[in-house]
């Protein structure tokens, strides 16, 4: 990121202070990461987005509530409240016009809420963000792991399950890629991560019927190796949302920005290029 200057900010919201890294100057562009991890999962794609874009941008990489270096969660919350916290953050960042939103998984879920208001978002890119609740089998699996996470943190079988959910086998076997996930897991407290798991995954609601309320150009990105958000799922979601389109990135699971930064950057830049100024 040698072409971008960086500074960090602590942004006050209703869900506590959010840690953000800010790069560049120009059109405000928010990057909100997946559950379990933090803004470092965007590090590989950020230079490509900056160098390939036609306009200058101010990129803000936000650690979600309770994760990364953001303040710990103290109580259960919801994705809707996380979206309200995102609105708080936009005010604190001095947003004077609608912003471009890049959300991975949890970040995409927050973006789906925000995208119903064209005064808040100019566009939405939702990466690997299922619009339906988690399947009963996965819910039971997570329910078994949650007490271990709360008491011992992301160790042993919990860490293995998280890495398996986030990365393909090939990516997980690449030390540098795997390390980004493991480092992210070490930053939040055990209690905070447990609350975030409950609030933003286990309690995730079905937003399929709300897709028709989206009012901004949207890009739904699927990978080819995530069972609960397939290319067909993304296409169905896009068909319900006005002005939405869907694409598939191969050789990735959940953390597409980390696993396939060049391919994802290319489709995002093409999407941005087609937006009205």
HUKAKA-V824102 format. One record per residue. RES is the residue in one letter. PHI is phi in radians with two decimals (NA if undefined). Layout:
BEGIN
RES&PHI  RES&PHI
END
This chain:
BEGIN
X&NA  X&-1.14  X&-1.50  X&-2.09  X&-1.51  X&-2.16  X&-2.55  X&-1.88  X&-2.40  X&-1.91  X&-1.89  X&-1.36  X&-2.44  X&-1.15  X&-1.88  X&1.63  X&-1.23  X&-1.80  X&-1.45  X&-2.36  X&-1.91  X&-2.02  X&-2.24  X&1.34  X&-2.61  X&2.58  X&-1.09  X&-1.19  X&-2.32  X&-1.74  X&-2.07  X&-2.06  X&-1.53  X&-1.38  X&-1.05  X&1.39  X&-1.95  X&-2.51  X&-1.09  X&-1.20  X&-1.24  X&-1.67  X&-1.04  X&-1.31  X&-1.54  X&-1.02  X&-1.05  X&-1.19  X&-1.18  X&-1.23  X&-1.33  X&-1.63  X&-1.43  X&-1.53  X&-2.20  X&-1.32  X&-2.33  X&-1.87  X&-1.53  X&-2.13  X&-1.68  X&-1.85  X&-1.34  X&-1.09  X&-0.95  X&1.40  X&-2.17  X&0.98  X&-1.74  X&-1.27  X&-1.04  X&-1.08  X&-1.21  X&-1.93  X&-2.73  X&-1.18  X&-2.39  X&-2.52  X&-1.12  X&-1.07  X&-1.24  X&-1.09  X&-1.13  X&-1.15  X&-1.12  X&-1.11  X&-1.10  X&-1.00  X&-1.11  X&-1.11  X&-1.11  X&-1.12  X&-1.41  X&1.37  X&-1.10  X&-1.96  X&-2.61  X&-1.00  X&-1.91  X&-1.56  X&-2.05  X&-1.98  X&-2.23  X&-1.84  X&0.99  X&-0.88  X&-1.10  X&-1.20  X&-1.08  X&-1.09  X&-1.09  X&-1.07  X&-1.18  X&-1.17  X&-1.26  X&-1.35  X&-2.14  X&-1.21  X&-1.41  X&-1.72  X&-1.94  X&-1.56  X&-2.75  X&-2.30  X&-2.06  X&-1.92  X&-1.81  X&0.93  X&-2.17  X&-1.01  X&-1.61  X&-1.83  X&-1.12  X&-1.15  X&-1.15  X&-0.96  X&-1.10  X&-1.18  X&-1.05  X&-1.13  X&-1.08  X&-1.15  X&-1.05  X&-1.25  X&-1.38  X&-1.02  X&-1.08  X&-1.14  X&-1.06  X&-1.16  X&-1.56  X&-2.05  X&1.50  X&-1.38  X&-2.07  X&0.89  X&-1.12  X&-1.18  X&-1.06  X&-1.07  X&-1.13  X&-1.18  X&-1.07  X&-1.12  X&-1.29  X&-1.52  X&-2.19  X&-1.17  X&-1.03  X&-1.11  X&-1.15  X&-1.14  X&-1.52  X&-1.64  X&-0.93  X&-1.14  X&-1.22  X&-1.06  X&-1.14  X&-1.03  X&-1.20  X&-1.09  X&-1.12  X&-1.09  X&-1.19  X&-1.43  X&-1.37  X&-1.39  X&-1.30  X&-1.06  X&-1.12  X&-1.16  X&-1.13  X&-1.11  X&-1.15  X&-1.12  X&-1.02  X&-1.12  X&-1.27  X&-1.91  X&-2.10  X&-1.07  X&-1.59  X&-1.05  X&-1.76  X&-1.39  X&-1.97  X&-0.95  X&-1.20  X&-1.48  X&-1.07  X&-1.14  X&-1.55  X&-1.15  X&-2.17  X&-2.29  X&-0.99  X&-2.35  X&-2.19  X&-1.76  X&-1.86  X&-1.87  X&-1.85  X&-1.74  X&-2.42  X&-2.10  X&-1.12  X&-1.64  X&-2.67  X&-1.49  X&-0.96  X&-1.15  X&-1.06  X&-1.10  X&-1.11  X&-1.10  X&-1.09  X&-1.11  X&-1.19  X&-1.60  X&-1.80  X&-0.99  X&1.25  X&-1.76  X&-2.40  X&-2.27  X&-2.41  X&-2.13  X&-1.86  X&-1.37  X&1.04  X&-2.63  X&-2.08  X&-1.70  X&-1.54  X&-1.04  X&-1.07  X&-1.46  X&-1.42  X&-2.35  X&-1.12  X&-1.17  X&-1.14  X&-1.18  X&-1.02  X&-1.09  X&-1.28  X&-1.18  X&-1.10  X&-1.13  X&-1.10  X&-1.08  X&-1.10  X&-1.55  X&-1.40  X&-1.21  X&-1.31
END
